[in-house]
Amino acid sequence: MNFSDFSKASQQFNQFSPEMKEQMMKMAKARIKEKITKWLATPTFVVIGITLGAIIGALTACFGDISDRLSAIRDANPLYFIPALAIGGAAIVFAYKKWGRWTERGMDQVFAVGLNKESDFPLVSIPMAAVSTWLTQLFGGSAGREGAAMQIGSALSYNISKKLPFENAAHIMLVTGMAAGFAGIFQAPMAATAFALEVLLVGHLELSALLPAAAAAFTACKVSSMLGFHKFSVDLSSVLDASGFSASIFTNEGTLDGKLLLKLALMGILFGIVGGGFAKLLGLSQNFFAKKFPNTIKRIAIMGAGISVLLLVFFQGRYAGLGTNLLDMSFGINAAGAAIHGYDWIIKFAVTILTLSAGFIGGVVTPLFAIGATFGIFVAGMFGVPLPLAAALGFAAVFASASNTLWAPILIAGEIFGFNCLPAFFIVCTMAYMCNGGQSIYKQKKIRIKI
């Protein structure tokens, strides 16, 4: 605008009535405020994400450490604790009815808030989720703990978001908290960021939350590690180098290795069937037992007693808890010569579904890792693939198919096993994701594309 134009605009403005001038000034101030608020939104979210990441990283490290200690106590004394699983389950249900009403749905509540079906996320869900998961682990329930970790992160971040003046703050901060919780418990920040971005809506990435989620995830991972929380990891490259097997999908001439590609694709299909089948059967089982035992205390007590018997009959707790013992055996970590059996995956599969159907609190990702790794070893001989590589591929791909996510499983495989085999993980996870029958352990929302 030149001086002449500015002069004309000024003359026109002076012709308006005082009321009109005041109204126009208010509108101009509102637009300026809106633009400033928009500019400040992302930096503010990032700063809050870093702060939340530090807090959530500390909380999840403490939560995970206590979980590990309780699991160790149970493993050392299975005959004392596993028979009391029904009592522990009844205590969980009673506690939720007494102090945590409307928060017992676990990750279902996170999804309800994330999909704007609900707007209330009480902070009481944080101690309730943590203590209930500890009880599940102590008495041998086959469940994970990422659900509680993400509840801790998302409940805290969502309630903070209510004080922020920015557009879509609640949703962005919920995703940020989920990423921090996942990163704090698994110490895989890239996978945590991807998981939080893609898990709510199938086929969609919440890119508006990318920077704050990444900031929170990396901070939570660092704080959790600084506090001494143990990360599960395997140097897969050195293991494969020692065996002389190349997991590269490219030959020395730079062309694609068609034979290996076919093997990986077929393995991915099998992993997809297992993961998708787990998600489908979990949903059917939860609905069946909810109708069979409408009273939640009776359900968890009766089923808890039955699960205790199964856990004790099958090798006195081999399939209890997170399944980290099966992971250690799959990769030869502190296993003292223990071997994986061909039926390990199916028993862990069944016991985990029964545990979650009964109403025990925790998560499902770590048991899925164990199911995938042991199933990978089961099928390794069919494809001539080294056992550690097959276990790692199953670890990631069964998680991909059961959770109906793609990028998080690929990245967590890289962060845990090393990025040298990333192309192999990409192929099996992609095939597993495509062959899971559209099933998911989470109540996700699908995007419908109009043609």
C-alpha positions as CSV (number, residue, x, y, z in Angstrom):
1,M,0.0,0.0,0.0
2,N,1.5,3.4,-1.1
3,F,1.0,6.7,0.7
4,S,-1.9,7.7,-1.6
5,D,-3.8,4.5,-0.8
6,F,-3.1,4.9,2.9
7,S,-4.4,8.5,2.8
8,K,-7.6,7.4,1.1
9,A,-8.2,4.6,3.6
10,S,-7.6,7.0,6.5
11,Q,-10.1,9.5,5.1
12,Q,-12.7,6.7,4.6
13,F,-12.1,5.5,8.2
14,N,-12.7,9.0,9.6
15,Q,-16.1,9.1,7.9
16,F,-17.4,6.3,10.0
17,S,-19.4,6.8,13.2
18,P,-17.6,6.4,16.6
19,E,-19.5,3.2,17.1
20,M,-18.4,1.8,13.8
21,K,-14.8,2.9,14.5
22,E,-14.9,1.1,17.9
23,Q,-16.3,-2.0,16.4
24,M,-13.6,-2.1,13.6
25,M,-10.9,-1.6,16.2
26,K,-12.2,-4.5,18.2
27,M,-12.2,-6.7,15.2
28,A,-8.7,-5.7,14.2
29,K,-7.4,-6.4,17.8
30,A,-9.2,-9.8,17.7
31,R,-7.6,-10.7,14.4
32,I,-4.1,-9.6,15.7
33,K,-4.6,-11.6,18.9
34,E,-5.8,-14.6,16.9
35,K,-2.7,-14.5,14.7
36,I,-0.3,-14.1,17.7
37,T,-2.0,-16.9,19.6
38,K,-1.6,-19.1,16.5
39,W,2.1,-18.3,16.1
40,L,2.7,-19.0,19.8
41,A,0.7,-22.3,19.9
42,T,3.4,-24.7,18.5
43,P,6.3,-23.3,20.6
44,T,4.2,-23.4,23.7
45,F,3.1,-26.9,23.0
46,V,6.7,-28.0,22.6
47,V,7.8,-26.3,25.8
48,I,4.9,-28.0,27.7
49,G,5.7,-31.2,26.0
50,I,9.3,-31.2,27.2
51,T,8.1,-30.4,30.7
52,L,5.4,-33.1,30.6
53,G,8.0,-35.5,29.2
54,A,10.2,-35.0,32.1
55,I,7.4,-35.5,34.6
56,I,5.9,-38.5,32.8
57,G,9.3,-40.1,32.2
58,A,9.9,-40.0,36.0
59,L,6.5,-41.4,36.8
60,T,6.7,-44.2,34.3
61,A,10.2,-45.1,35.4
62,C,9.0,-45.4,39.0
63,F,5.9,-47.3,37.8
64,G,7.9,-49.7,35.6
65,D,10.6,-50.3,38.3
66,I,7.9,-51.3,40.9
67,S,6.3,-53.5,38.3
68,D,9.6,-55.3,37.6
69,R,10.2,-55.7,41.4
70,L,6.8,-57.2,41.9
71,S,7.2,-59.5,38.9
72,A,10.5,-60.7,40.3
73,I,8.9,-61.4,43.7
74,R,6.2,-63.5,42.0
75,D,8.6,-65.4,39.8
76,A,10.6,-66.3,42.9
77,N,7.5,-67.5,44.8
78,P,4.9,-68.5,42.2
79,L,3.1,-70.9,44.5
80,Y,2.4,-68.1,47.0
81,F,1.1,-65.5,44.6
82,I,-0.4,-67.0,41.5
83,P,-3.2,-68.9,43.5
84,A,-4.3,-65.5,44.9
85,L,-4.9,-64.0,41.4
86,A,-8.7,-64.1,42.0
87,I,-8.3,-62.2,45.3
88,G,-6.2,-59.6,43.6
89,G,-8.7,-59.3,40.8
90,A,-11.6,-58.8,43.2
91,A,-9.5,-56.1,45.0
92,I,-9.0,-54.3,41.7
93,V,-12.7,-54.3,40.8
94,F,-13.7,-53.2,44.4
95,A,-11.2,-50.4,44.3
96,Y,-12.5,-49.0,41.0
97,K,-16.1,-49.2,42.3
98,K,-15.1,-47.4,45.5
99,W,-12.6,-44.8,44.3
100,G,-12.3,-44.9,40.6
101,R,-15.8,-45.1,39.1
102,W,-15.9,-44.3,35.4
103,T,-12.1,-44.8,35.1
104,E,-11.9,-48.6,34.9
105,R,-12.1,-48.8,31.1
106,G,-8.3,-48.2,30.7
107,M,-7.3,-47.4,27.2
108,D,-10.9,-47.4,26.1
109,Q,-11.3,-44.2,28.0
110,V,-8.2,-42.7,26.4
111,F,-9.7,-43.5,23.0
112,A,-13.1,-42.1,24.0
113,V,-11.5,-38.8,25.0
114,G,-9.3,-38.8,21.9
115,L,-12.2,-39.3,19.5
116,N,-14.2,-36.6,21.3
117,K,-16.8,-39.0,22.6
118,E,-16.1,-37.8,26.1
119,S,-14.6,-34.7,27.7
120,D,-13.8,-35.9,31.2
121,F,-10.6,-37.7,32.2
122,P,-10.2,-37.7,36.0
123,L,-6.7,-37.6,37.4
124,V,-7.7,-40.4,39.8
125,S,-7.2,-42.7,36.8
126,I,-3.4,-42.3,37.2
127,P,-3.0,-44.0,40.7
128,M,-5.9,-46.4,39.9
129,A,-4.2,-47.6,36.7
130,A,-0.8,-47.9,38.3
131,V,-1.9,-49.8,41.4
132,S,-4.2,-52.1,39.5
133,T,-1.5,-53.0,37.0
134,W,0.9,-53.8,39.9
135,L,-1.7,-56.1,41.4
136,T,-2.2,-57.8,38.1
137,Q,1.6,-58.3,37.7
138,L,2.1,-59.4,41.3
139,F,-0.5,-62.2,41.1
140,G,0.5,-63.4,37.7
141,G,-2.1,-62.0,35.3
142,S,-0.9,-62.2,31.7
143,A,-1.1,-58.5,30.8
144,G,1.2,-55.7,29.9
145,R,1.8,-52.3,31.4
146,E,1.9,-49.8,28.5
147,G,-1.9,-49.2,29.0
148,A,-1.3,-47.8,32.4
149,A,1.8,-45.8,31.3
150,M,-0.2,-44.1,28.5
151,Q,-3.1,-43.5,30.9
152,I,-0.7,-41.8,33.2
153,G,0.6,-39.6,30.4
154,S,-2.6,-38.8,28.7
155,A,-4.6,-38.1,31.9
156,L,-2.0,-35.6,33.1
157,S,-1.6,-33.9,29.7
158,Y,-5.3,-33.7,29.0
159,N,-6.1,-32.0,32.2
160,I,-3.4,-29.5,31.7
161,S,-4.7,-28.8,28.2
162,K,-7.9,-27.4,29.7
163,K,-6.0,-24.3,30.9
164,L,-4.6,-23.6,27.4
165,P,-6.2,-21.0,25.1
166,F,-5.1,-22.7,21.9
167,E,-7.3,-24.3,19.3
168,N,-7.3,-28.2,19.5
169,A,-5.2,-28.1,22.6
170,A,-7.0,-31.0,24.3
171,H,-6.4,-33.4,21.4
172,I,-2.8,-32.3,20.8
173,M,-1.9,-32.6,24.5
174,L,-3.6,-36.0,24.8
175,V,-1.5,-37.3,21.9
176,T,1.6,-35.7,23.5
177,G,0.9,-37.5,26.8
178,M,0.4,-40.8,25.1
179,A,3.7,-40.5,23.4
180,A,5.5,-39.6,26.6
181,G,3.9,-42.6,28.5
182,F,4.8,-45.1,25.7
183,A,8.4,-43.7,25.5
184,G,8.9,-43.7,29.2
185,I,8.0,-47.4,29.6
186,F,9.7,-48.7,26.4
187,Q,12.4,-46.1,25.9
188,A,11.7,-46.0,22.2
189,P,10.9,-42.4,21.5
190,M,10.5,-42.6,17.7
191,A,8.1,-45.5,17.9
192,A,6.3,-43.7,20.8
193,T,5.8,-40.6,18.7
194,A,4.6,-42.6,15.7
195,F,2.3,-44.8,17.8
196,A,0.6,-41.8,19.5
197,L,0.2,-40.0,16.1
198,E,-1.4,-43.0,14.2
199,V,-3.3,-45.1,16.8
200,L,-6.4,-43.0,17.2
201,L,-7.5,-42.8,13.6
202,V,-6.7,-45.7,11.2
203,G,-5.1,-44.3,8.1
204,H,-4.4,-40.9,9.5
205,L,-1.5,-39.2,11.3
206,E,-2.1,-36.4,13.8
207,L,0.6,-34.2,12.4
208,S,-0.5,-31.2,14.3
209,A,0.8,-32.9,17.4
210,L,4.1,-34.1,15.8
211,L,6.5,-31.6,17.4
212,P,5.1,-31.6,21.0
213,A,4.7,-35.4,20.9
214,A,8.3,-35.9,19.7
215,A,9.6,-33.5,22.3
216,A,7.7,-35.2,25.1
217,A,8.7,-38.7,23.9
218,F,12.5,-38.0,23.7
219,T,12.4,-36.2,27.0
220,A,10.5,-39.0,28.7
221,C,12.9,-41.6,27.3
222,K,15.9,-39.6,28.5
223,V,14.5,-39.1,32.0
224,S,13.4,-42.7,32.3
225,S,16.9,-43.9,31.3
226,M,18.6,-41.4,33.7
227,L,16.6,-42.8,36.6
228,G,17.9,-46.3,35.8
229,F,14.9,-47.9,34.3
230,H,15.9,-51.0,32.2
231,K,15.4,-51.0,28.4
232,F,15.0,-54.3,26.6
233,S,17.3,-54.3,23.6
234,V,19.1,-56.9,21.4
235,D,22.1,-56.3,19.1
236,L,20.6,-58.3,16.2
237,S,23.3,-57.3,13.7
238,S,26.1,-58.9,15.7
239,V,24.1,-62.1,16.2
240,L,23.4,-62.4,12.5
241,D,27.0,-61.5,11.5
242,A,28.1,-64.4,13.8
243,S,25.7,-66.8,12.1
244,G,26.8,-65.6,8.6
245,F,23.2,-64.9,7.6
246,S,22.5,-61.6,5.7
247,A,19.1,-60.1,6.4
248,S,19.6,-57.5,3.7
249,I,17.0,-57.5,0.9
250,F,19.6,-56.4,-1.5
251,T,22.3,-58.6,-3.0
252,N,26.0,-57.5,-3.4
253,E,25.2,-56.3,-6.9
254,G,22.5,-54.0,-5.5
255,T,19.5,-55.9,-6.9
256,L,16.6,-57.1,-4.8
257,D,16.9,-60.6,-3.3
258,G,13.6,-62.0,-4.6
259,K,13.9,-65.2,-2.6
260,L,14.3,-63.4,0.7
261,L,11.6,-60.9,-0.2
262,L,9.2,-63.8,-0.7
263,K,10.1,-65.4,2.6
264,L,9.6,-62.1,4.5
265,A,6.3,-61.5,2.8
266,L,5.0,-65.0,3.6
267,M,6.1,-64.6,7.2
268,G,4.4,-61.2,7.4
269,I,1.1,-62.8,6.3
270,L,1.4,-65.4,9.0
271,F,2.2,-62.8,11.6
272,G,-0.8,-60.8,10.4
273,I,-3.1,-63.7,10.8
274,V,-1.8,-64.3,14.4
275,G,-2.1,-60.6,15.4
276,G,-5.4,-60.1,13.7
277,G,-6.7,-63.3,15.2
278,F,-5.6,-62.2,18.6
279,A,-7.5,-58.9,18.3
280,K,-10.6,-60.6,17.0
281,L,-10.7,-63.3,19.6
282,L,-10.0,-60.8,22.4
283,G,-13.1,-58.8,21.4
284,L,-15.3,-61.9,21.1
285,S,-14.0,-63.2,24.4
286,Q,-14.5,-59.9,26.3
287,N,-18.1,-59.7,25.0
288,F,-18.8,-63.4,25.8
289,F,-17.6,-63.3,29.4
290,A,-19.2,-59.9,30.0
291,K,-22.6,-61.5,29.1
292,K,-21.8,-64.7,30.9
293,F,-20.8,-62.9,34.1
294,P,-22.5,-59.5,34.2
295,N,-21.2,-59.0,37.8
296,T,-17.7,-57.7,37.4
297,I,-16.4,-59.0,40.8
298,K,-17.8,-62.5,40.2
299,R,-16.3,-62.5,36.7
300,I,-12.8,-61.5,37.7
301,A,-12.9,-63.8,40.8
302,I,-14.2,-66.9,38.9
303,M,-12.0,-66.4,35.9
304,G,-9.0,-65.4,38.0
305,A,-9.2,-68.7,39.9
306,G,-9.4,-70.6,36.6
307,I,-6.4,-68.6,35.1
308,S,-4.4,-69.4,38.3
309,V,-4.9,-73.1,37.7
310,L,-3.8,-72.8,34.1
311,L,-0.7,-70.8,35.0
312,L,0.3,-73.3,37.7
313,V,-0.4,-76.4,35.5
314,F,1.6,-75.0,32.7
315,F,5.1,-74.9,34.2
316,Q,4.3,-73.0,37.4
317,G,4.0,-69.5,36.0
318,R,6.0,-69.7,32.7
319,Y,3.1,-67.8,31.1
320,A,2.4,-65.4,33.9
321,G,3.0,-61.7,33.9
322,L,4.4,-59.6,31.0
323,G,6.1,-62.3,29.1
324,T,9.5,-60.9,29.4
325,N,10.8,-64.3,30.4
326,L,9.7,-65.6,27.1
327,L,11.4,-62.7,25.3
328,D,14.7,-63.4,27.2
329,M,14.5,-67.1,26.2
330,S,13.7,-66.1,22.6
331,F,16.9,-64.1,22.3
332,G,19.1,-66.0,24.8
333,I,19.2,-63.3,27.4
334,N,19.8,-64.6,31.0
335,A,17.9,-67.7,29.9
336,A,20.4,-70.3,31.4
337,G,19.9,-72.7,28.5
338,A,16.1,-72.5,28.6
339,A,14.5,-73.1,25.3
340,I,11.3,-71.9,23.5
341,H,8.7,-74.6,22.8
342,G,6.5,-74.8,19.8
343,Y,3.4,-74.3,21.9
344,D,4.6,-71.3,24.0
345,W,3.0,-68.8,21.7
346,I,-0.4,-70.4,21.7
347,I,-0.6,-70.8,25.5
348,K,0.6,-67.2,26.0
349,F,-2.0,-66.2,23.4
350,A,-4.9,-67.9,25.2
351,V,-3.9,-66.9,28.8
352,T,-3.5,-63.3,27.8
353,I,-7.0,-63.2,26.2
354,L,-8.5,-64.8,29.3
355,T,-6.7,-62.4,31.6
356,L,-7.9,-59.3,29.8
357,S,-11.4,-60.7,29.3
358,A,-11.7,-61.3,33.0
359,G,-11.1,-57.5,33.6
360,F,-7.6,-57.4,34.8
361,I,-5.8,-54.0,34.3
362,G,-2.6,-53.4,32.4
363,G,-2.0,-53.5,28.8
364,V,-1.4,-56.0,25.9
365,V,1.7,-54.8,24.0
366,T,4.4,-56.7,25.9
367,P,2.5,-60.0,25.8
368,L,2.0,-59.4,22.1
369,F,5.8,-59.0,21.8
370,A,6.2,-62.4,23.6
371,I,3.6,-64.0,21.4
372,G,5.2,-62.7,18.2
373,A,8.7,-63.6,19.2
374,T,7.8,-67.2,20.2
375,F,5.6,-67.6,17.1
376,G,8.5,-66.3,15.0
377,I,10.8,-69.1,16.4
378,F,8.0,-71.6,15.8
379,V,7.9,-70.8,12.0
380,A,11.6,-70.0,11.6
381,G,12.5,-73.5,10.4
382,M,9.8,-73.3,7.7
383,F,11.6,-70.4,6.0
384,G,15.2,-71.1,6.9
385,V,15.6,-67.9,8.9
386,P,17.9,-67.7,12.0
387,L,15.9,-68.0,15.2
388,P,16.9,-64.5,16.6
389,L,15.8,-62.8,13.3
390,A,12.6,-64.7,13.2
391,A,11.8,-63.8,16.8
392,A,12.5,-60.1,16.1
393,L,10.4,-60.1,13.0
394,G,7.5,-61.7,14.9
395,F,8.0,-59.3,17.8
396,A,7.3,-56.3,15.6
397,A,4.9,-57.7,13.1
398,V,2.4,-59.3,15.5
399,F,2.3,-56.0,17.3
400,A,1.6,-54.2,14.0
401,S,-1.3,-56.5,13.0
402,A,-2.9,-56.6,16.5
403,S,-2.7,-52.9,17.1
404,N,-3.6,-52.0,13.4
405,T,-0.6,-49.6,13.3
406,L,2.3,-49.6,10.9
407,W,5.0,-47.0,11.5
408,A,5.3,-47.6,15.3
409,P,6.1,-51.3,15.0
410,I,8.7,-50.7,12.3
411,L,10.4,-48.0,14.4
412,I,10.3,-49.9,17.7
413,A,12.0,-52.8,15.9
414,G,14.8,-50.5,14.8
415,E,15.1,-48.9,18.2
416,I,15.3,-52.3,20.0
417,F,17.1,-54.5,17.5
418,G,19.1,-52.0,15.4
419,F,18.3,-50.3,12.1
420,N,20.5,-52.5,9.9
421,C,17.6,-54.8,9.4
422,L,15.0,-52.1,8.9
423,P,14.0,-53.1,5.3
424,A,13.2,-56.6,6.6
425,F,11.0,-55.2,9.4
426,F,9.3,-52.9,6.9
427,I,8.3,-55.8,4.7
428,V,7.0,-58.1,7.4
429,C,5.2,-55.3,9.3
430,T,3.6,-54.0,6.1
431,M,2.3,-57.5,5.1
432,A,1.1,-58.1,8.7
433,Y,-0.7,-54.8,8.7
434,M,-2.4,-55.5,5.4
435,C,-3.4,-59.0,6.4
436,N,-4.8,-58.5,9.8
437,G,-8.4,-58.4,8.6
438,G,-9.0,-54.9,9.8
439,Q,-8.9,-56.0,13.5
440,S,-7.4,-54.0,16.4
441,I,-7.0,-54.5,20.1
442,Y,-8.0,-50.8,20.4
443,K,-11.3,-49.1,19.7
444,Q,-9.9,-47.1,16.8
445,K,-11.9,-45.0,14.4
446,K,-11.4,-45.6,10.7
447,I,-11.3,-42.8,8.1
448,R,-13.8,-43.5,5.2
449,I,-12.5,-42.2,1.9
450,K,-15.2,-41.2,-0.5
451,I,-14.6,-42.1,-4.1
